[in-house]
Amino acid sequence: MTYTPLFIHGENRPSRWLIICDHATNTVPPQIADGDLGMSREDMERHIAYDVGAYGVAQHLGVLLDAPVIASNFSRLVIDPNRGEDDPTLLMKLYDGSIIPANRHADKAEIDRRLAVCYRPYHDALERLAGLPHVAILSIHSFTRQLRGHPPRPWEVAILYADDDRLARPIIDILNAEGDLTIGDNEPYSGHLTGDTIEKHAIAQHRPNALVELRNDLIADHDGQVAWAERLAPIFQRALEASGA
């Protein structure tokens, strides 16, 4: 089977939304380290390799919002599509206590090869989809409940943003009004990272955007993914209307 570095679902769906999933799979392309980074199966199933559950949520949101979905098809340990090409964390050699053997001696030529095989085709396709008129971007991610050696994180869902919070702010307000969730407001980390996907494809073009982080134990299975998509889709729609964007 021919390897593809990305998936697109519902490209011709007509709504304003574009759903992005940067860390959708834990795939290691056969062209990279013969398809094996030297990690254990356990590590490749952890959050360090991909955003557990995020792809399923993104696909369900695409259906509910009648929106196209674009997702990467390579592990963030191969190369991280949510980093700028000059970011020092573009290719991780150690992540949450685990060494990535195939990355330990990766030089510039190897990084350039991974950019060409995986990263740039994904961003080229994303740029094309994001260029449709009046696009509003939702980037779907998940986070682990607890990093090794750190306290548990209290949030079920987090909304991240940079300076442009015209979409993120009404989403946060609506979620807070529901009263039964602990919401991360630019937590567990800031929504601004120079050169990341949102900066490239939303902020630079003044497109309304929000990055959504869901705690991965809540969306680890199909039922959780469907339930969260069904809960969030009408909230996103209300927030877009309230934003005036």
VOROFI-58010 format. One record per residue: residue in one letter; chain; x, y, z of N, C-alpha, C in turn. Coordinates in pm, whole numbers, padded with zeros to 5 digits. Example, Ala and Ser with C-alpha at 12.3 -4.5 7.8 and 13.67 -1.06 7.14 Angstrom:
BEGIN
aa_ch_neast_nnorth_nup_caeast_canorth_caup_ceast_cnorth_cup
a_A_01319_-00569_00780_01230_-00450_00780_01320_-00330_00780
s_A_01285_-00225_00708_01367_-00106_00714_01290_00003_00787
END
This chain:
BEGIN
aa_ch_neast_nnorth_nup_caeast_canorth_caup_ceast_cnorth_cup
m_A_00085_-00121_00000_00000_00000_00000_00088_00125_00000
t_A_00055_00221_-00084_00132_00345_-00093_00107_00431_00030
y_A_00216_00481_00086_00204_00566_00205_00153_00705_00167
t_A_00061_00758_00248_00016_00897_00233_00038_00971_00364
p_A_00094_01091_00361_00125_01162_00485_00008_01237_00547
l_A_-00111_01229_00484_-00224_01303_00538_-00354_01240_00492
f_A_-00459_01270_00566_-00594_01230_00529_-00681_01354_00519
i_A_-00769_01357_00420_-00869_01463_00408_-01006_01396_00400
h_A_-01097_01442_00483_-01234_01391_00485_-01330_01505_00451
g_A_-01421_01481_00361_-01526_01579_00332_-01474_01708_00275
e_A_-01383_01698_00181_-01319_01819_00127_-01420_01919_00073
n_A_-01531_01872_00020_-01630_01962_-00041_-01746_01998_00052
r_A_-01734_01965_00179_-01839_02007_00273_-01843_02159_00279
p_A_-01964_02218_00291_-01978_02360_00262_-01966_02458_00379
s_A_-01952_02410_00503_-01954_02507_00613_-01825_02587_00618
r_A_-01825_02690_00700_-01706_02775_00715_-01593_02704_00787
w_A_-01625_02602_00865_-01525_02539_00950_-01422_02460_00870
l_A_-01299_02460_00920_-01196_02365_00879_-01144_02302_01007
i_A_-01153_02168_01014_-01109_02094_01131_-00971_02037_01102
i_A_-00876_02065_01192_-00738_02020_01177_-00705_01922_01289
c_A_-00631_01818_01256_-00578_01728_01359_-00430_01703_01328
d_A_-00345_01777_01395_-00201_01771_01368_-00137_01639_01410
h_A_-00186_01582_01519_-00121_01464_01578_-00217_01346_01577
a_A_-00268_01313_01459_-00378_01219_01447_-00337_01074_01464
t_A_-00218_01036_01420_-00180_00894_01420_-00040_00876_01475
n_A_-00010_00750_01508_00126_00715_01554_00203_00641_01444
t_A_00167_00665_01320_00229_00599_01205_00375_00641_01189
v_A_00460_00543_01162_00598_00570_01120_00609_00526_00975
p_A_00625_00619_00882_00628_00583_00740_00741_00484_00710
p_A_00720_00395_00615_00825_00297_00583_00955_00361_00536
q_A_00946_00484_00483_01067_00553_00436_01152_00606_00551
i_A_01096_00610_00672_01166_00667_00787_01207_00554_00880
a_A_01337_00534_00896_01393_00434_00988_01330_00296_00964
d_A_01302_00265_00837_01238_00138_00801_01108_00116_00878
g_A_01038_00225_00909_00908_00216_00975_00913_00185_01123
d_A_01029_00204_01187_01042_00169_01328_01140_00264_01395
l_A_01090_00344_01489_01175_00441_01559_01253_00378_01674
g_A_01235_00248_01696_01305_00181_01805_01235_00195_01939
m_A_01108_00239_01936_01030_00258_02058_00953_00131_02091
s_A_00920_00114_02218_00835_00003_02258_00693_00027_02208
r_A_00615_-00081_02199_00474_-00067_02161_00402_00022_02263
e_A_00437_00006_02391_00374_00087_02495_00398_00236_02471
d_A_00522_00273_02440_00552_00414_02416_00481_00466_02292
m_A_00471_00383_02187_00406_00427_02065_00255_00443_02081
e_A_00199_00388_02189_00057_00406_02218_00034_00522_02314
r_A_00139_00585_02362_00127_00695_02457_00108_00828_02384
h_A_00081_00930_02466_00062_01066_02414_00187_01121_02349
i_A_00303_01064_02380_00426_01116_02319_00430_01089_02170
a_A_00359_00988_02123_00363_00950_01981_00253_01014_01899
y_A_00137_01040_01963_00025_01104_01893_-00076_01152_01996
d_A_-00178_01223_01951_-00282_01273_02041_-00395_01171_02047
v_A_-00391_01089_02149_-00485_00979_02164_-00629_01032_02156
g_A_-00709_00974_02067_-00851_01007_02057_-00885_01129_01975
a_A_-00787_01214_01947_-00817_01342_01882_-00870_01323_01740
y_A_-00816_01226_01668_-00857_01206_01529_-01004_01165_01520
g_A_-01047_01077_01610_-01187_01038_01611_-01279_01154_01640
v_A_-01242_01238_01737_-01321_01357_01768_-01328_01449_01645
a_A_-01212_01471_01581_-01207_01559_01465_-01299_01508_01353
q_A_-01296_01378_01327_-01381_01322_01221_-01529_01339_01253
h_A_-01568_01315_01377_-01709_01331_01415_-01750_01479_01409
l_A_-01662_01568_01451_-01693_01710_01439_-01712_01750_01293
g_A_-01629_01696_01205_-01643_01727_01064_-01781_01693_01011
v_A_-01833_01577_01053_-01967_01537_01011_-02072_01630_01071
l_A_-02062_01656_01200_-02163_01736_01270_-02165_01881_01224
l_A_-02047_01936_01192_-02037_02075_01148_-02036_02088_00996
d_A_-02048_01974_00926_-02047_01971_00780_-01922_02039_00726
a_A_-01808_02001_00784_-01682_02070_00756_-01574_01972_00709
p_A_-01484_02018_00624_-01370_01934_00589_-01278_01912_00709
v_A_-01213_01796_00709_-01118_01759_00813_-00987_01722_00746
i_A_-00876_01775_00798_-00744_01734_00751_-00665_01684_00871
a_A_-00599_01570_00853_-00526_01506_00962_-00391_01456_00911
s_A_-00289_01469_00993_-00159_01414_00958_-00163_01262_00970
n_A_-00073_01195_00900_-00061_01050_00910_00085_01012_00939
f_A_00142_01077_01040_00276_01042_01086_00289_01083_01233
s_A_00359_01001_01307_00377_01029_01449_00450_01161_01469
r_A_00413_01229_01575_00485_01352_01611_00632_01322_01643
l_A_00666_01196_01671_00805_01159_01697_00884_01145_01568
v_A_00815_01128_01454_00883_01129_01324_00926_01271_01293
i_A_00832_01362_01302_00855_01506_01292_00725_01572_01333
d_A_00733_01683_01404_00612_01741_01462_00555_01847_01369
p_A_00435_01821_01312_00378_01918_01219_00329_02045_01288
n_A_00319_02043_01421_00275_02161_01493_00393_02241_01548
r_A_00502_02241_01473_00620_02320_01506_00669_02388_01379
g_A_00736_02502_01397_00802_02565_01284_00922_02484_01240
e_A_00961_02501_01116_01073_02423_01064_01204_02452_01136
d_A_01214_02568_01201_01337_02601_01274_01322_02582_01425
d_A_01213_02521_01468_01189_02500_01611_01279_02387_01662
p_A_01346_02406_01777_01434_02300_01828_01360_02173_01870
t_A_01228_02182_01890_01151_02062_01926_01082_01999_01805
l_A_01120_02040_01685_01064_01982_01563_01087_01830_01559
l_A_01204_01788_01601_01240_01646_01606_01288_01616_01749
m_A_01205_01546_01823_01234_01519_01964_01325_01396_01977
k_A_01423_01408_02068_01511_01295_02098_01481_01234_02234
l_A_01413_01310_02318_01368_01264_02449_01234_01330_02476
y_A_01134_01249_02517_01000_01305_02538_00936_01235_02657
d_A_00901_01311_02758_00834_01260_02878_00899_01132_02929
g_A_01032_01137_02940_01107_01026_02999_01147_00916_02904
s_A_01108_00923_02778_01140_00817_02682_01236_00868_02575
i_A_01344_00795_02553_01439_00825_02446_01384_00770_02315
i_A_01402_00847_02207_01359_00802_02074_01485_00759_01998
p_A_01515_00629_01995_01643_00582_01940_01671_00629_01798
a_A_01572_00623_01710_01595_00658_01569_01619_00807_01549
n_A_01595_00887_01652_01616_01031_01641_01747_01078_01704
r_A_01814_00990_01777_01931_01032_01855_02040_01092_01767
h_A_02061_01037_01650_02170_01083_01563_02119_01144_01433
a_A_01992_01185_01432_01936_01245_01311_02004_01379_01282
d_A_02058_01393_01162_02126_01516_01123_02034_01602_01037
k_A_02087_01712_00987_02005_01803_00908_01951_01733_00782
a_A_02031_01649_00720_01984_01579_00600_01864_01490_00632
e_A_01868_01424_00748_01756_01338_00786_01632_01421_00819
i_A_01652_01533_00886_01538_01621_00915_01477_01673_00785
d_A_01562_01713_00690_01511_01760_00561_01433_01651_00488
r_A_01478_01527_00499_01408_01416_00435_01269_01397_00497
r_A_01262_01407_00628_01133_01391_00695_01040_01509_00666
l_A_01097_01626_00653_01017_01741_00612_00955_01716_00475
a_A_01036_01662_00383_00988_01640_00246_00885_01528_00239
v_A_00904_01421_00314_00815_01306_00309_00683_01332_00380
c_A_00689_01401_00493_00572_01411_00582_00521_01554_00601
y_A_00605_01638_00652_00564_01768_00703_00513_01862_00594
r_A_00592_01877_00489_00555_01976_00387_00433_01937_00307
p_A_00415_01809_00269_00289_01773_00202_00167_01802_00287
y_A_00176_01777_00417_00065_01805_00508_00034_01955_00509
h_A_00135_02037_00526_00112_02181_00533_00070_02240_00399
d_A_00119_02184_00290_00075_02231_00158_-00075_02205_00140
a_A_-00120_02087_00179_-00263_02055_00167_-00345_02141_00262
l_A_-00293_02163_00381_-00365_02246_00478_-00377_02390_00427
e_A_-00271_02441_00368_-00276_02577_00314_-00383_02588_00205
r_A_-00394_02486_00123_-00495_02488_00017_-00636_02489_00076
l_A_-00661_02404_00174_-00794_02399_00234_-00826_02527_00312
a_A_-00726_02578_00382_-00749_02699_00462_-00771_02822_00375
g_A_-00735_02814_00247_-00749_02928_00159_-00889_02949_00105
l_A_-00982_02861_00139_-01121_02882_00097_-01178_03005_00167
p_A_-01277_03072_00110_-01327_03197_00168_-01387_03178_00307
h_A_-01359_03273_00395_-01425_03285_00526_-01403_03165_00616
v_A_-01288_03100_00606_-01261_02981_00687_-01242_03018_00834
a_A_-01299_02937_00922_-01273_02942_01066_-01211_02809_01105
i_A_-01101_02813_01177_-01020_02694_01200_-01034_02645_01344
l_A_-01060_02513_01357_-01054_02444_01485_-00944_02339_01476
s_A_-00848_02347_01568_-00740_02251_01573_-00764_02160_01693
i_A_-00779_02029_01669_-00820_01935_01773_-00699_01855_01822
h_A_-00677_01861_01953_-00564_01793_02017_-00615_01721_02142
s_A_-00526_01641_02200_-00556_01584_02331_-00430_01592_02417
f_A_-00451_01589_02548_-00339_01595_02642_-00352_01483_02745
t_A_-00238_01441_02797_-00237_01336_02897_-00273_01393_03034
r_A_-00340_01311_03113_-00383_01356_03245_-00264_01388_03334
q_A_-00153_01315_03316_-00039_01335_03406_00091_01301_03335
l_A_00181_01397_03328_00317_01372_03282_00396_01303_03392
r_A_00494_01225_03354_00576_01154_03452_00646_01254_03545
g_A_00630_01232_03675_00695_01317_03773_00625_01449_03798
h_A_00504_01467_03744_00428_01590_03759_00292_01559_03822
p_A_00229_01661_03884_00097_01638_03943_-00009_01621_03834
p_A_-00122_01558_03869_-00230_01543_03771_-00283_01678_03725
r_A_-00326_01683_03602_-00387_01804_03548_-00538_01802_03576
p_A_-00594_01915_03618_-00734_01913_03662_-00837_01933_03551
w_A_-00795_01971_03430_-00890_02011_03328_-00943_01892_03249
e_A_-01069_01900_03209_-01123_01803_03113_-01104_01851_02970
v_A_-01116_01979_02949_-01101_02038_02817_-01034_02173_02833
a_A_-00952_02209_02736_-00883_02337_02738_-00896_02403_02602
i_A_-00906_02534_02604_-00912_02614_02481_-00790_02705_02480
l_A_-00710_02692_02375_-00586_02769_02364_-00598_02870_02250
y_A_-00526_02979_02266_-00534_03088_02167_-00411_03175_02181
a_A_-00386_03255_02080_-00279_03356_02085_-00346_03491_02107
d_A_-00299_03595_02042_-00357_03728_02065_-00500_03737_02013
d_A_-00532_03665_01907_-00665_03669_01848_-00755_03568_01919
d_A_-00834_03616_02015_-00920_03525_02093_-01068_03544_02060
r_A_-01097_03601_01943_-01237_03632_01913_-01323_03507_01898
l_A_-01266_03394_01865_-01341_03269_01864_-01320_03192_01994
a_A_-01198_03189_02043_-01169_03113_02166_-01245_03167_02286
r_A_-01255_03299_02297_-01319_03356_02416_-01467_03317_02428
p_A_-01550_03328_02323_-01688_03283_02339_-01699_03133_02363
i_A_-01608_03052_02308_-01611_02909_02338_-01590_02887_02488
i_A_-01490_02954_02543_-01461_02941_02687_-01580_02988_02769
d_A_-01638_03100_02729_-01751_03155_02805_-01869_03057_02806
i_A_-01899_02997_02691_-02012_02904_02684_-01983_02778_02766
l_A_-01860_02727_02757_-01823_02610_02836_-01832_02640_02985
n_A_-01782_02756_03026_-01788_02792_03168_-01932_02806_03216
a_A_-02019_02857_03130_-02160_02876_03168_-02230_02742_03193
e_A_-02181_02636_03129_-02243_02506_03152_-02216_02455_03293
g_A_-02103_02495_03352_-02081_02478_03495_-02038_02341_03544
d_A_-02026_02241_03457_-01994_02107_03506_-01857_02058_03460
l_A_-01775_02149_03406_-01643_02112_03358_-01538_02205_03417
t_A_-01416_02152_03430_-01301_02235_03463_-01233_02271_03332
i_A_-01235_02398_03297_-01191_02445_03165_-01052_02507_03176
g_A_-00963_02466_03090_-00832_02529_03080_-00839_02649_02988
d_A_-00806_02765_03040_-00801_02889_02962_-00654_02917_02932
n_A_-00612_02876_02812_-00469_02878_02776_-00385_02797_02875
e_A_-00442_02687_02920_-00373_02590_03003_-00406_02451_02948
p_A_-00321_02352_02962_-00197_02345_03039_-00078_02414_02974
y_A_-00095_02478_02860_00012_02555_02799_-00050_02663_02712
s_A_00031_02760_02678_-00018_02873_02599_-00050_02830_02456
g_A_-00145_02900_02397_-00181_02875_02258_-00093_02945_02158
h_A_00010_03014_02204_00098_03082_02109_00233_03013_02104
l_A_00267_02962_01987_00396_02899_01963_00442_02944_01825
t_A_00551_03017_01821_00597_03074_01694_00618_02965_01590
g_A_00555_02983_01475_00572_02891_01364_00482_02769_01367
d_A_00391_02762_01466_00305_02644_01474_00195_02650_01369
t_A_00111_02547_01366_00009_02536_01262_-00088_02653_01264
i_A_-00133_02690_01382_-00229_02800_01392_-00165_02931_01347
e_A_-00041_02956_01385_00023_03080_01340_00036_03083_01188
k_A_00075_02969_01129_00095_02965_00984_-00035_02983_00906
h_A_-00139_02914_00950_-00258_02901_00866_-00378_02980_00915
a_A_-00368_03041_01033_-00481_03119_01084_-00439_03260_01123
i_A_-00344_03272_01214_-00309_03404_01267_-00253_03494_01157
a_A_-00164_03440_01076_-00100_03521_00972_-00200_03576_00871
q_A_-00314_03507_00855_-00417_03550_00760_-00540_03607_00831
h_A_-00530_03625_00961_-00639_03682_01041_-00766_03597_01032
r_A_-00749_03466_01027_-00864_03375_01026_-00904_03342_01170
p_A_-01033_03345_01201_-01074_03307_01336_-01032_03163_01366
n_A_-00990_03140_01490_-00933_03009_01522_-00939_02980_01671
a_A_-00933_02852_01702_-00915_02808_01840_-00850_02670_01836
l_A_-00765_02644_01935_-00705_02513_01951_-00773_02447_02070
v_A_-00827_02329_02048_-00905_02257_02149_-00824_02139_02199
e_A_-00802_02132_02330_-00733_02021_02394_-00831_01944_02481
l_A_-00846_01815_02456_-00931_01728_02537_-00843_01629_02613
r_A_-00878_01604_02739_-00801_01507_02817_-00817_01369_02756
n_A_-00706_01303_02728_-00713_01187_02640_-00781_01065_02699
d_A_-00789_01055_02833_-00861_00939_02888_-01011_00951_02865
l_A_-01059_01072_02839_-01203_01094_02815_-01243_01060_02672
i_A_-01146_01052_02582_-01176_01029_02440_-01098_00910_02385
a_A_-01057_00820_02473_-00975_00707_02431_-01051_00605_02348
d_A_-01185_00602_02363_-01262_00506_02285_-01366_00578_02198
h_A_-01429_00500_02111_-01522_00556_02012_-01637_00630_02079
d_A_-01694_00570_02184_-01808_00633_02250_-01771_00769_02308
g_A_-01653_00778_02369_-01609_00906_02424_-01586_01010_02316
q_A_-01533_00967_02204_-01508_01059_02094_-01639_01114_02038
v_A_-01736_01025_02020_-01866_01069_01969_-01934_01163_02069
a_A_-01930_01127_02197_-01999_01207_02299_-01941_01347_02306
w_A_-01809_01358_02302_-01749_01492_02310_-01773_01572_02183
a_A_-01768_01507_02068_-01798_01579_01944_-01941_01632_01947
e_A_-02033_01549_01992_-02174_01591_01997_-02194_01703_02099
r_A_-02119_01702_02207_-02131_01809_02304_-02071_01940_02252
l_A_-01958_01930_02185_-01884_02050_02147_-01934_02115_02019
a_A_-01985_02038_01925_-02023_02094_01794_-02120_02210_01807
p_A_-02230_02199_01881_-02320_02315_01891_-02258_02431_01966
i_A_-02167_02403_02059_-02097_02511_02130_-02009_02588_02033
f_A_-01938_02518_01948_-01853_02585_01850_-01937_02671_01755
q_A_-02050_02619_01714_-02136_02694_01622_-02189_02820_01688
r_A_-02235_02807_01812_-02285_02925_01886_-02173_03026_01904
a_A_-02055_02978_01934_-01942_03069_01958_-01902_03144_01831
l_A_-01906_03076_01718_-01872_03143_01591_-01974_03253_01563
e_A_-02100_03223_01584_-02204_03324_01561_-02187_03441_01657
a_A_-02155_03412_01784_-02139_03518_01884_-02014_03602_01857
s_A_-01915_03544_01794_-01788_03613_01773_-01798_03726_01671
g_A_-01894_03715_01580_-01905_03814_01472_-01792_03804_01371
a_A_-01712_03697_01380_-01596_03684_01290_-01639_03641_01151
END
